[in-house]
Amino acid sequence: MKTLALAAALASTLFAAPAALADQGSSCHFHGSKPATEAVVTDCAAKRKASLVKAGKLDASWQAIPLDKAELVDGKKGKEWKLSFKNPAVTDASKQTLYLFFSQPGNFIAANHTGL
């Protein structure tokens, strides 16, 4: 009986672990090559930006900044989404624009202030 209870507890732990370890942007993970819509990528970008603020990688002033531009560009491995956010509250002009890159299906690639 103890073995059965232990096995059940272990099994429930294994099923719950992935959800507990997932970050906030994990709902924006896609398989396949079906292109994501601009609305989906925009939502994923907002979630990723919030995650970067929460992790302390971006100042809290970025939280309320709306999307400035979303475009499909030619990336290193084909088409990718490039989304930009402009924060006039940032004093360093080279850091006023945040760029988030997503694969065409909608998976996060990178974030930077250069747009490259």
Phi and psi restraints in degrees (range 20) as a CNS / XPLOR table:
assign (resid 1 and name C) (resid 2 and name N)
       (resid 2 and name CA) (resid 2 and name C) 1.0 -63.0 20.0 2
assign (resid 2 and name N) (resid 2 and name CA)
       (resid 2 and name C) (resid 3 and name N) 1.0 -38.2 20.0 2
assign (resid 2 and name C) (resid 3 and name N)
       (resid 3 and name CA) (resid 3 and name C) 1.0 -64.2 20.0 2
assign (resid 3 and name N) (resid 3 and name CA)
       (resid 3 and name C) (resid 4 and name N) 1.0 -41.4 20.0 2
assign (resid 3 and name C) (resid 4 and name N)
       (resid 4 and name CA) (resid 4 and name C) 1.0 -64.7 20.0 2
assign (resid 4 and name N) (resid 4 and name CA)
       (resid 4 and name C) (resid 5 and name N) 1.0 -43.2 20.0 2
assign (resid 4 and name C) (resid 5 and name N)
       (resid 5 and name CA) (resid 5 and name C) 1.0 -65.0 20.0 2
assign (resid 5 and name N) (resid 5 and name CA)
       (resid 5 and name C) (resid 6 and name N) 1.0 -40.4 20.0 2
assign (resid 5 and name C) (resid 6 and name N)
       (resid 6 and name CA) (resid 6 and name C) 1.0 -65.2 20.0 2
assign (resid 6 and name N) (resid 6 and name CA)
       (resid 6 and name C) (resid 7 and name N) 1.0 -42.2 20.0 2
assign (resid 6 and name C) (resid 7 and name N)
       (resid 7 and name CA) (resid 7 and name C) 1.0 -64.0 20.0 2
assign (resid 7 and name N) (resid 7 and name CA)
       (resid 7 and name C) (resid 8 and name N) 1.0 -40.8 20.0 2
assign (resid 7 and name C) (resid 8 and name N)
       (resid 8 and name CA) (resid 8 and name C) 1.0 -65.6 20.0 2
assign (resid 8 and name N) (resid 8 and name CA)
       (resid 8 and name C) (resid 9 and name N) 1.0 -41.3 20.0 2
assign (resid 8 and name C) (resid 9 and name N)
       (resid 9 and name CA) (resid 9 and name C) 1.0 -65.0 20.0 2
assign (resid 9 and name N) (resid 9 and name CA)
       (resid 9 and name C) (resid 10 and name N) 1.0 -42.0 20.0 2
assign (resid 9 and name C) (resid 10 and name N)
       (resid 10 and name CA) (resid 10 and name C) 1.0 -64.3 20.0 2
assign (resid 10 and name N) (resid 10 and name CA)
       (resid 10 and name C) (resid 11 and name N) 1.0 -43.4 20.0 2
assign (resid 10 and name C) (resid 11 and name N)
       (resid 11 and name CA) (resid 11 and name C) 1.0 -62.8 20.0 2
assign (resid 11 and name N) (resid 11 and name CA)
       (resid 11 and name C) (resid 12 and name N) 1.0 -42.1 20.0 2
assign (resid 11 and name C) (resid 12 and name N)
       (resid 12 and name CA) (resid 12 and name C) 1.0 -67.5 20.0 2
assign (resid 12 and name N) (resid 12 and name CA)
       (resid 12 and name C) (resid 13 and name N) 1.0 -33.4 20.0 2
assign (resid 12 and name C) (resid 13 and name N)
       (resid 13 and name CA) (resid 13 and name C) 1.0 -65.6 20.0 2
assign (resid 13 and name N) (resid 13 and name CA)
       (resid 13 and name C) (resid 14 and name N) 1.0 -41.6 20.0 2
assign (resid 13 and name C) (resid 14 and name N)
       (resid 14 and name CA) (resid 14 and name C) 1.0 -64.9 20.0 2
assign (resid 14 and name N) (resid 14 and name CA)
       (resid 14 and name C) (resid 15 and name N) 1.0 -35.8 20.0 2
assign (resid 14 and name C) (resid 15 and name N)
       (resid 15 and name CA) (resid 15 and name C) 1.0 -76.3 20.0 2
assign (resid 15 and name N) (resid 15 and name CA)
       (resid 15 and name C) (resid 16 and name N) 1.0 -30.0 20.0 2
assign (resid 15 and name C) (resid 16 and name N)
       (resid 16 and name CA) (resid 16 and name C) 1.0 -84.4 20.0 2
assign (resid 16 and name N) (resid 16 and name CA)
       (resid 16 and name C) (resid 17 and name N) 1.0 -23.2 20.0 2
assign (resid 16 and name C) (resid 17 and name N)
       (resid 17 and name CA) (resid 17 and name C) 1.0 -58.4 20.0 2
assign (resid 17 and name N) (resid 17 and name CA)
       (resid 17 and name C) (resid 18 and name N) 1.0 -46.3 20.0 2
assign (resid 17 and name C) (resid 18 and name N)
       (resid 18 and name CA) (resid 18 and name C) 1.0 -59.9 20.0 2
assign (resid 18 and name N) (resid 18 and name CA)
       (resid 18 and name C) (resid 19 and name N) 1.0 -38.2 20.0 2
assign (resid 18 and name C) (resid 19 and name N)
       (resid 19 and name CA) (resid 19 and name C) 1.0 -68.1 20.0 2
assign (resid 19 and name N) (resid 19 and name CA)
       (resid 19 and name C) (resid 20 and name N) 1.0 -36.9 20.0 2
assign (resid 19 and name C) (resid 20 and name N)
       (resid 20 and name CA) (resid 20 and name C) 1.0 -70.4 20.0 2
assign (resid 20 and name N) (resid 20 and name CA)
       (resid 20 and name C) (resid 21 and name N) 1.0 -30.3 20.0 2
assign (resid 20 and name C) (resid 21 and name N)
       (resid 21 and name CA) (resid 21 and name C) 1.0 -90.2 20.0 2
assign (resid 21 and name N) (resid 21 and name CA)
       (resid 21 and name C) (resid 22 and name N) 1.0 -10.6 20.0 2
assign (resid 21 and name C) (resid 22 and name N)
       (resid 22 and name CA) (resid 22 and name C) 1.0 -70.4 20.0 2
assign (resid 22 and name N) (resid 22 and name CA)
       (resid 22 and name C) (resid 23 and name N) 1.0 139.9 20.0 2
assign (resid 22 and name C) (resid 23 and name N)
       (resid 23 and name CA) (resid 23 and name C) 1.0 -86.5 20.0 2
assign (resid 23 and name N) (resid 23 and name CA)
       (resid 23 and name C) (resid 24 and name N) 1.0 176.6 20.0 2
assign (resid 23 and name C) (resid 24 and name N)
       (resid 24 and name CA) (resid 24 and name C) 1.0 -62.7 20.0 2
assign (resid 24 and name N) (resid 24 and name CA)
       (resid 24 and name C) (resid 25 and name N) 1.0 -32.6 20.0 2
assign (resid 24 and name C) (resid 25 and name N)
       (resid 25 and name CA) (resid 25 and name C) 1.0 -84.1 20.0 2
assign (resid 25 and name N) (resid 25 and name CA)
       (resid 25 and name C) (resid 26 and name N) 1.0 4.7 20.0 2
assign (resid 25 and name C) (resid 26 and name N)
       (resid 26 and name CA) (resid 26 and name C) 1.0 -69.2 20.0 2
assign (resid 26 and name N) (resid 26 and name CA)
       (resid 26 and name C) (resid 27 and name N) 1.0 -18.5 20.0 2
assign (resid 26 and name C) (resid 27 and name N)
       (resid 27 and name CA) (resid 27 and name C) 1.0 -71.4 20.0 2
assign (resid 27 and name N) (resid 27 and name CA)
       (resid 27 and name C) (resid 28 and name N) 1.0 -8.0 20.0 2
assign (resid 27 and name C) (resid 28 and name N)
       (resid 28 and name CA) (resid 28 and name C) 1.0 -106.7 20.0 2
assign (resid 28 and name N) (resid 28 and name CA)
       (resid 28 and name C) (resid 29 and name N) 1.0 52.4 20.0 2
assign (resid 28 and name C) (resid 29 and name N)
       (resid 29 and name CA) (resid 29 and name C) 1.0 -121.4 20.0 2
assign (resid 29 and name N) (resid 29 and name CA)
       (resid 29 and name C) (resid 30 and name N) 1.0 120.6 20.0 2
assign (resid 29 and name C) (resid 30 and name N)
       (resid 30 and name CA) (resid 30 and name C) 1.0 -123.5 20.0 2
assign (resid 30 and name N) (resid 30 and name CA)
       (resid 30 and name C) (resid 31 and name N) 1.0 149.8 20.0 2
assign (resid 30 and name C) (resid 31 and name N)
       (resid 31 and name CA) (resid 31 and name C) 1.0 -113.6 20.0 2
assign (resid 31 and name N) (resid 31 and name CA)
       (resid 31 and name C) (resid 32 and name N) 1.0 154.6 20.0 2
assign (resid 31 and name C) (resid 32 and name N)
       (resid 32 and name CA) (resid 32 and name C) 1.0 92.2 20.0 2
assign (resid 32 and name N) (resid 32 and name CA)
       (resid 32 and name C) (resid 33 and name N) 1.0 -173.6 20.0 2
assign (resid 32 and name C) (resid 33 and name N)
       (resid 33 and name CA) (resid 33 and name C) 1.0 -118.3 20.0 2
assign (resid 33 and name N) (resid 33 and name CA)
       (resid 33 and name C) (resid 34 and name N) 1.0 11.2 20.0 2
assign (resid 33 and name C) (resid 34 and name N)
       (resid 34 and name CA) (resid 34 and name C) 1.0 -64.9 20.0 2
assign (resid 34 and name N) (resid 34 and name CA)
       (resid 34 and name C) (resid 35 and name N) 1.0 122.9 20.0 2
assign (resid 34 and name C) (resid 35 and name N)
       (resid 35 and name CA) (resid 35 and name C) 1.0 -62.6 20.0 2
assign (resid 35 and name N) (resid 35 and name CA)
       (resid 35 and name C) (resid 36 and name N) 1.0 137.1 20.0 2
assign (resid 35 and name C) (resid 36 and name N)
       (resid 36 and name CA) (resid 36 and name C) 1.0 -79.1 20.0 2
assign (resid 36 and name N) (resid 36 and name CA)
       (resid 36 and name C) (resid 37 and name N) 1.0 151.2 20.0 2
assign (resid 36 and name C) (resid 37 and name N)
       (resid 37 and name CA) (resid 37 and name C) 1.0 -77.8 20.0 2
assign (resid 37 and name N) (resid 37 and name CA)
       (resid 37 and name C) (resid 38 and name N) 1.0 162.0 20.0 2
assign (resid 37 and name C) (resid 38 and name N)
       (resid 38 and name CA) (resid 38 and name C) 1.0 -61.0 20.0 2
assign (resid 38 and name N) (resid 38 and name CA)
       (resid 38 and name C) (resid 39 and name N) 1.0 -36.8 20.0 2
assign (resid 38 and name C) (resid 39 and name N)
       (resid 39 and name CA) (resid 39 and name C) 1.0 -62.8 20.0 2
assign (resid 39 and name N) (resid 39 and name CA)
       (resid 39 and name C) (resid 40 and name N) 1.0 -41.8 20.0 2
assign (resid 39 and name C) (resid 40 and name N)
       (resid 40 and name CA) (resid 40 and name C) 1.0 -65.3 20.0 2
assign (resid 40 and name N) (resid 40 and name CA)
       (resid 40 and name C) (resid 41 and name N) 1.0 -46.6 20.0 2
assign (resid 40 and name C) (resid 41 and name N)
       (resid 41 and name CA) (resid 41 and name C) 1.0 -66.9 20.0 2
assign (resid 41 and name N) (resid 41 and name CA)
       (resid 41 and name C) (resid 42 and name N) 1.0 -37.0 20.0 2
assign (resid 41 and name C) (resid 42 and name N)
       (resid 42 and name CA) (resid 42 and name C) 1.0 -62.5 20.0 2
assign (resid 42 and name N) (resid 42 and name CA)
       (resid 42 and name C) (resid 43 and name N) 1.0 -42.5 20.0 2
assign (resid 42 and name C) (resid 43 and name N)
       (resid 43 and name CA) (resid 43 and name C) 1.0 -63.8 20.0 2
assign (resid 43 and name N) (resid 43 and name CA)
       (resid 43 and name C) (resid 44 and name N) 1.0 -43.5 20.0 2
assign (resid 43 and name C) (resid 44 and name N)
       (resid 44 and name CA) (resid 44 and name C) 1.0 -64.2 20.0 2
assign (resid 44 and name N) (resid 44 and name CA)
       (resid 44 and name C) (resid 45 and name N) 1.0 -37.5 20.0 2
assign (resid 44 and name C) (resid 45 and name N)
       (resid 45 and name CA) (resid 45 and name C) 1.0 -65.4 20.0 2
assign (resid 45 and name N) (resid 45 and name CA)
       (resid 45 and name C) (resid 46 and name N) 1.0 -40.8 20.0 2
assign (resid 45 and name C) (resid 46 and name N)
       (resid 46 and name CA) (resid 46 and name C) 1.0 -63.2 20.0 2
assign (resid 46 and name N) (resid 46 and name CA)
       (resid 46 and name C) (resid 47 and name N) 1.0 -41.0 20.0 2
assign (resid 46 and name C) (resid 47 and name N)
       (resid 47 and name CA) (resid 47 and name C) 1.0 -66.3 20.0 2
assign (resid 47 and name N) (resid 47 and name CA)
       (resid 47 and name C) (resid 48 and name N) 1.0 -41.3 20.0 2
assign (resid 47 and name C) (resid 48 and name N)
       (resid 48 and name CA) (resid 48 and name C) 1.0 -66.3 20.0 2
assign (resid 48 and name N) (resid 48 and name CA)
       (resid 48 and name C) (resid 49 and name N) 1.0 -40.9 20.0 2
assign (resid 48 and name C) (resid 49 and name N)
       (resid 49 and name CA) (resid 49 and name C) 1.0 -61.9 20.0 2
assign (resid 49 and name N) (resid 49 and name CA)
       (resid 49 and name C) (resid 50 and name N) 1.0 -44.1 20.0 2
assign (resid 49 and name C) (resid 50 and name N)
       (resid 50 and name CA) (resid 50 and name C) 1.0 -61.8 20.0 2
assign (resid 50 and name N) (resid 50 and name CA)
       (resid 50 and name C) (resid 51 and name N) 1.0 -38.2 20.0 2
assign (resid 50 and name C) (resid 51 and name N)
       (resid 51 and name CA) (resid 51 and name C) 1.0 -65.5 20.0 2
assign (resid 51 and name N) (resid 51 and name CA)
       (resid 51 and name C) (resid 52 and name N) 1.0 -39.5 20.0 2
assign (resid 51 and name C) (resid 52 and name N)
       (resid 52 and name CA) (resid 52 and name C) 1.0 -67.3 20.0 2
assign (resid 52 and name N) (resid 52 and name CA)
       (resid 52 and name C) (resid 53 and name N) 1.0 -36.7 20.0 2
assign (resid 52 and name C) (resid 53 and name N)
       (resid 53 and name CA) (resid 53 and name C) 1.0 -66.2 20.0 2
assign (resid 53 and name N) (resid 53 and name CA)
       (resid 53 and name C) (resid 54 and name N) 1.0 -46.5 20.0 2
assign (resid 53 and name C) (resid 54 and name N)
       (resid 54 and name CA) (resid 54 and name C) 1.0 -61.5 20.0 2
assign (resid 54 and name N) (resid 54 and name CA)
       (resid 54 and name C) (resid 55 and name N) 1.0 -36.4 20.0 2
assign (resid 54 and name C) (resid 55 and name N)
       (resid 55 and name CA) (resid 55 and name C) 1.0 -78.5 20.0 2
assign (resid 55 and name N) (resid 55 and name CA)
       (resid 55 and name C) (resid 56 and name N) 1.0 -5.8 20.0 2
assign (resid 55 and name C) (resid 56 and name N)
       (resid 56 and name CA) (resid 56 and name C) 1.0 83.1 20.0 2
assign (resid 56 and name N) (resid 56 and name CA)
       (resid 56 and name C) (resid 57 and name N) 1.0 9.8 20.0 2
assign (resid 56 and name C) (resid 57 and name N)
       (resid 57 and name CA) (resid 57 and name C) 1.0 -83.4 20.0 2
assign (resid 57 and name N) (resid 57 and name CA)
       (resid 57 and name C) (resid 58 and name N) 1.0 -19.6 20.0 2
assign (resid 57 and name C) (resid 58 and name N)
       (resid 58 and name CA) (resid 58 and name C) 1.0 -127.5 20.0 2
assign (resid 58 and name N) (resid 58 and name CA)
       (resid 58 and name C) (resid 59 and name N) 1.0 147.1 20.0 2
assign (resid 58 and name C) (resid 59 and name N)
       (resid 59 and name CA) (resid 59 and name C) 1.0 -64.1 20.0 2
assign (resid 59 and name N) (resid 59 and name CA)
       (resid 59 and name C) (resid 60 and name N) 1.0 150.9 20.0 2
assign (resid 59 and name C) (resid 60 and name N)
       (resid 60 and name CA) (resid 60 and name C) 1.0 -60.2 20.0 2
assign (resid 60 and name N) (resid 60 and name CA)
       (resid 60 and name C) (resid 61 and name N) 1.0 -22.0 20.0 2
assign (resid 60 and name C) (resid 61 and name N)
       (resid 61 and name CA) (resid 61 and name C) 1.0 -64.2 20.0 2
assign (resid 61 and name N) (resid 61 and name CA)
       (resid 61 and name C) (resid 62 and name N) 1.0 -19.8 20.0 2
assign (resid 61 and name C) (resid 62 and name N)
       (resid 62 and name CA) (resid 62 and name C) 1.0 -72.8 20.0 2
assign (resid 62 and name N) (resid 62 and name CA)
       (resid 62 and name C) (resid 63 and name N) 1.0 -21.6 20.0 2
assign (resid 62 and name C) (resid 63 and name N)
       (resid 63 and name CA) (resid 63 and name C) 1.0 -55.7 20.0 2
assign (resid 63 and name N) (resid 63 and name CA)
       (resid 63 and name C) (resid 64 and name N) 1.0 -42.7 20.0 2
assign (resid 63 and name C) (resid 64 and name N)
       (resid 64 and name CA) (resid 64 and name C) 1.0 -90.4 20.0 2
assign (resid 64 and name N) (resid 64 and name CA)
       (resid 64 and name C) (resid 65 and name N) 1.0 0.2 20.0 2
assign (resid 64 and name C) (resid 65 and name N)
       (resid 65 and name CA) (resid 65 and name C) 1.0 -76.6 20.0 2
assign (resid 65 and name N) (resid 65 and name CA)
       (resid 65 and name C) (resid 66 and name N) 1.0 124.0 20.0 2
assign (resid 65 and name C) (resid 66 and name N)
       (resid 66 and name CA) (resid 66 and name C) 1.0 -79.9 20.0 2
assign (resid 66 and name N) (resid 66 and name CA)
       (resid 66 and name C) (resid 67 and name N) 1.0 164.4 20.0 2
assign (resid 66 and name C) (resid 67 and name N)
       (resid 67 and name CA) (resid 67 and name C) 1.0 -61.7 20.0 2
assign (resid 67 and name N) (resid 67 and name CA)
       (resid 67 and name C) (resid 68 and name N) 1.0 133.8 20.0 2
assign (resid 67 and name C) (resid 68 and name N)
       (resid 68 and name CA) (resid 68 and name C) 1.0 -93.8 20.0 2
assign (resid 68 and name N) (resid 68 and name CA)
       (resid 68 and name C) (resid 69 and name N) 1.0 -44.4 20.0 2
assign (resid 68 and name C) (resid 69 and name N)
       (resid 69 and name CA) (resid 69 and name C) 1.0 -156.8 20.0 2
assign (resid 69 and name N) (resid 69 and name CA)
       (resid 69 and name C) (resid 70 and name N) 1.0 140.5 20.0 2
assign (resid 69 and name C) (resid 70 and name N)
       (resid 70 and name CA) (resid 70 and name C) 1.0 -127.9 20.0 2
assign (resid 70 and name N) (resid 70 and name CA)
       (resid 70 and name C) (resid 71 and name N) 1.0 128.6 20.0 2
assign (resid 70 and name C) (resid 71 and name N)
       (resid 71 and name CA) (resid 71 and name C) 1.0 -146.5 20.0 2
assign (resid 71 and name N) (resid 71 and name CA)
       (resid 71 and name C) (resid 72 and name N) 1.0 152.6 20.0 2
assign (resid 71 and name C) (resid 72 and name N)
       (resid 72 and name CA) (resid 72 and name C) 1.0 -95.7 20.0 2
assign (resid 72 and name N) (resid 72 and name CA)
       (resid 72 and name C) (resid 73 and name N) 1.0 119.4 20.0 2
assign (resid 72 and name C) (resid 73 and name N)
       (resid 73 and name CA) (resid 73 and name C) 1.0 -122.9 20.0 2
assign (resid 73 and name N) (resid 73 and name CA)
       (resid 73 and name C) (resid 74 and name N) 1.0 167.2 20.0 2
assign (resid 73 and name C) (resid 74 and name N)
       (resid 74 and name CA) (resid 74 and name C) 1.0 -82.5 20.0 2
assign (resid 74 and name N) (resid 74 and name CA)
       (resid 74 and name C) (resid 75 and name N) 1.0 116.8 20.0 2
assign (resid 74 and name C) (resid 75 and name N)
       (resid 75 and name CA) (resid 75 and name C) 1.0 -102.9 20.0 2
assign (resid 75 and name N) (resid 75 and name CA)
       (resid 75 and name C) (resid 76 and name N) 1.0 -172.0 20.0 2
assign (resid 75 and name C) (resid 76 and name N)
       (resid 76 and name CA) (resid 76 and name C) 1.0 -64.1 20.0 2
assign (resid 76 and name N) (resid 76 and name CA)
       (resid 76 and name C) (resid 77 and name N) 1.0 -32.4 20.0 2
assign (resid 76 and name C) (resid 77 and name N)
       (resid 77 and name CA) (resid 77 and name C) 1.0 -117.9 20.0 2
assign (resid 77 and name N) (resid 77 and name CA)
       (resid 77 and name C) (resid 78 and name N) 1.0 33.3 20.0 2
assign (resid 77 and name C) (resid 78 and name N)
       (resid 78 and name CA) (resid 78 and name C) 1.0 110.1 20.0 2
assign (resid 78 and name N) (resid 78 and name CA)
       (resid 78 and name C) (resid 79 and name N) 1.0 -161.1 20.0 2
assign (resid 78 and name C) (resid 79 and name N)
       (resid 79 and name CA) (resid 79 and name C) 1.0 -67.5 20.0 2
assign (resid 79 and name N) (resid 79 and name CA)
       (resid 79 and name C) (resid 80 and name N) 1.0 141.5 20.0 2
assign (resid 79 and name C) (resid 80 and name N)
       (resid 80 and name CA) (resid 80 and name C) 1.0 -148.5 20.0 2
assign (resid 80 and name N) (resid 80 and name CA)
       (resid 80 and name C) (resid 81 and name N) 1.0 157.8 20.0 2
assign (resid 80 and name C) (resid 81 and name N)
       (resid 81 and name CA) (resid 81 and name C) 1.0 -85.3 20.0 2
assign (resid 81 and name N) (resid 81 and name CA)
       (resid 81 and name C) (resid 82 and name N) 1.0 135.8 20.0 2
assign (resid 81 and name C) (resid 82 and name N)
       (resid 82 and name CA) (resid 82 and name C) 1.0 -123.4 20.0 2
assign (resid 82 and name N) (resid 82 and name CA)
       (resid 82 and name C) (resid 83 and name N) 1.0 114.9 20.0 2
assign (resid 82 and name C) (resid 83 and name N)
       (resid 83 and name CA) (resid 83 and name C) 1.0 -115.4 20.0 2
assign (resid 83 and name N) (resid 83 and name CA)
       (resid 83 and name C) (resid 84 and name N) 1.0 138.5 20.0 2
assign (resid 83 and name C) (resid 84 and name N)
       (resid 84 and name CA) (resid 84 and name C) 1.0 -125.2 20.0 2
assign (resid 84 and name N) (resid 84 and name CA)
       (resid 84 and name C) (resid 85 and name N) 1.0 146.7 20.0 2
assign (resid 84 and name C) (resid 85 and name N)
       (resid 85 and name CA) (resid 85 and name C) 1.0 -129.1 20.0 2
assign (resid 85 and name N) (resid 85 and name CA)
       (resid 85 and name C) (resid 86 and name N) 1.0 133.3 20.0 2
assign (resid 85 and name C) (resid 86 and name N)
       (resid 86 and name CA) (resid 86 and name C) 1.0 -113.7 20.0 2
assign (resid 86 and name N) (resid 86 and name CA)
       (resid 86 and name C) (resid 87 and name N) 1.0 125.7 20.0 2
assign (resid 86 and name C) (resid 87 and name N)
       (resid 87 and name CA) (resid 87 and name C) 1.0 -116.9 20.0 2
assign (resid 87 and name N) (resid 87 and name CA)
       (resid 87 and name C) (resid 88 and name N) 1.0 100.0 20.0 2
assign (resid 87 and name C) (resid 88 and name N)
       (resid 88 and name CA) (resid 88 and name C) 1.0 -68.6 20.0 2
assign (resid 88 and name N) (resid 88 and name CA)
       (resid 88 and name C) (resid 89 and name N) 1.0 -13.0 20.0 2
assign (resid 88 and name C) (resid 89 and name N)
       (resid 89 and name CA) (resid 89 and name C) 1.0 -75.9 20.0 2
assign (resid 89 and name N) (resid 89 and name CA)
       (resid 89 and name C) (resid 90 and name N) 1.0 -15.0 20.0 2
assign (resid 89 and name C) (resid 90 and name N)
       (resid 90 and name CA) (resid 90 and name C) 1.0 -78.0 20.0 2
assign (resid 90 and name N) (resid 90 and name CA)
       (resid 90 and name C) (resid 91 and name N) 1.0 126.8 20.0 2
assign (resid 90 and name C) (resid 91 and name N)
       (resid 91 and name CA) (resid 91 and name C) 1.0 -77.1 20.0 2
assign (resid 91 and name N) (resid 91 and name CA)
       (resid 91 and name C) (resid 92 and name N) 1.0 -32.2 20.0 2
assign (resid 91 and name C) (resid 92 and name N)
       (resid 92 and name CA) (resid 92 and name C) 1.0 -78.7 20.0 2
assign (resid 92 and name N) (resid 92 and name CA)
       (resid 92 and name C) (resid 93 and name N) 1.0 110.4 20.0 2
assign (resid 92 and name C) (resid 93 and name N)
       (resid 93 and name CA) (resid 93 and name C) 1.0 -58.5 20.0 2
assign (resid 93 and name N) (resid 93 and name CA)
       (resid 93 and name C) (resid 94 and name N) 1.0 -30.4 20.0 2
assign (resid 93 and name C) (resid 94 and name N)
       (resid 94 and name CA) (resid 94 and name C) 1.0 -73.2 20.0 2
assign (resid 94 and name N) (resid 94 and name CA)
       (resid 94 and name C) (resid 95 and name N) 1.0 -10.0 20.0 2
assign (resid 94 and name C) (resid 95 and name N)
       (resid 95 and name CA) (resid 95 and name C) 1.0 -116.1 20.0 2
assign (resid 95 and name N) (resid 95 and name CA)
       (resid 95 and name C) (resid 96 and name N) 1.0 9.9 20.0 2
assign (resid 95 and name C) (resid 96 and name N)
       (resid 96 and name CA) (resid 96 and name C) 1.0 -74.0 20.0 2
assign (resid 96 and name N) (resid 96 and name CA)
       (resid 96 and name C) (resid 97 and name N) 1.0 -20.7 20.0 2
assign (resid 96 and name C) (resid 97 and name N)
       (resid 97 and name CA) (resid 97 and name C) 1.0 -114.0 20.0 2
assign (resid 97 and name N) (resid 97 and name CA)
       (resid 97 and name C) (resid 98 and name N) 1.0 127.4 20.0 2
assign (resid 97 and name C) (resid 98 and name N)
       (resid 98 and name CA) (resid 98 and name C) 1.0 -104.5 20.0 2
assign (resid 98 and name N) (resid 98 and name CA)
       (resid 98 and name C) (resid 99 and name N) 1.0 129.8 20.0 2
assign (resid 98 and name C) (resid 99 and name N)
       (resid 99 and name CA) (resid 99 and name C) 1.0 -112.1 20.0 2
assign (resid 99 and name N) (resid 99 and name CA)
       (resid 99 and name C) (resid 100 and name N) 1.0 132.6 20.0 2
assign (resid 99 and name C) (resid 100 and name N)
       (resid 100 and name CA) (resid 100 and name C) 1.0 -118.7 20.0 2
assign (resid 100 and name N) (resid 100 and name CA)
       (resid 100 and name C) (resid 101 and name N) 1.0 134.1 20.0 2
assign (resid 100 and name C) (resid 101 and name N)
       (resid 101 and name CA) (resid 101 and name C) 1.0 -114.8 20.0 2
assign (resid 101 and name N) (resid 101 and name CA)
       (resid 101 and name C) (resid 102 and name N) 1.0 135.8 20.0 2
assign (resid 101 and name C) (resid 102 and name N)
       (resid 102 and name CA) (resid 102 and name C) 1.0 -131.7 20.0 2
assign (resid 102 and name N) (resid 102 and name CA)
       (resid 102 and name C) (resid 103 and name N) 1.0 147.0 20.0 2
assign (resid 102 and name C) (resid 103 and name N)
       (resid 103 and name CA) (resid 103 and name C) 1.0 -65.0 20.0 2
assign (resid 103 and name N) (resid 103 and name CA)
       (resid 103 and name C) (resid 104 and name N) 1.0 164.5 20.0 2
assign (resid 103 and name C) (resid 104 and name N)
       (resid 104 and name CA) (resid 104 and name C) 1.0 -59.0 20.0 2
assign (resid 104 and name N) (resid 104 and name CA)
       (resid 104 and name C) (resid 105 and name N) 1.0 -36.0 20.0 2
assign (resid 104 and name C) (resid 105 and name N)
       (resid 105 and name CA) (resid 105 and name C) 1.0 -73.0 20.0 2
assign (resid 105 and name N) (resid 105 and name CA)
       (resid 105 and name C) (resid 106 and name N) 1.0 -12.0 20.0 2
assign (resid 105 and name C) (resid 106 and name N)
       (resid 106 and name CA) (resid 106 and name C) 1.0 112.7 20.0 2
assign (resid 106 and name N) (resid 106 and name CA)
       (resid 106 and name C) (resid 107 and name N) 1.0 9.7 20.0 2
assign (resid 106 and name C) (resid 107 and name N)
       (resid 107 and name CA) (resid 107 and name C) 1.0 -85.9 20.0 2
assign (resid 107 and name N) (resid 107 and name CA)
       (resid 107 and name C) (resid 108 and name N) 1.0 138.0 20.0 2
assign (resid 107 and name C) (resid 108 and name N)
       (resid 108 and name CA) (resid 108 and name C) 1.0 -62.8 20.0 2
assign (resid 108 and name N) (resid 108 and name CA)
       (resid 108 and name C) (resid 109 and name N) 1.0 135.6 20.0 2
assign (resid 108 and name C) (resid 109 and name N)
       (resid 109 and name CA) (resid 109 and name C) 1.0 -109.8 20.0 2
assign (resid 109 and name N) (resid 109 and name CA)
       (resid 109 and name C) (resid 110 and name N) 1.0 -56.5 20.0 2
assign (resid 109 and name C) (resid 110 and name N)
       (resid 110 and name CA) (resid 110 and name C) 1.0 -163.6 20.0 2
assign (resid 110 and name N) (resid 110 and name CA)
       (resid 110 and name C) (resid 111 and name N) 1.0 166.7 20.0 2
assign (resid 110 and name C) (resid 111 and name N)
       (resid 111 and name CA) (resid 111 and name C) 1.0 -136.7 20.0 2
assign (resid 111 and name N) (resid 111 and name CA)
       (resid 111 and name C) (resid 112 and name N) 1.0 139.3 20.0 2
assign (resid 111 and name C) (resid 112 and name N)
       (resid 112 and name CA) (resid 112 and name C) 1.0 -160.6 20.0 2
assign (resid 112 and name N) (resid 112 and name CA)
       (resid 112 and name C) (resid 113 and name N) 1.0 179.6 20.0 2
assign (resid 112 and name C) (resid 113 and name N)
       (resid 113 and name CA) (resid 113 and name C) 1.0 -109.1 20.0 2
assign (resid 113 and name N) (resid 113 and name CA)
       (resid 113 and name C) (resid 114 and name N) 1.0 4.1 20.0 2
assign (resid 113 and name C) (resid 114 and name N)
       (resid 114 and name CA) (resid 114 and name C) 1.0 -98.8 20.0 2
assign (resid 114 and name N) (resid 114 and name CA)
       (resid 114 and name C) (resid 115 and name N) 1.0 -27.3 20.0 2
assign (resid 114 and name C) (resid 115 and name N)
       (resid 115 and name CA) (resid 115 and name C) 1.0 82.8 20.0 2
assign (resid 115 and name N) (resid 115 and name CA)
       (resid 115 and name C) (resid 116 and name N) 1.0 7.6 20.0 2
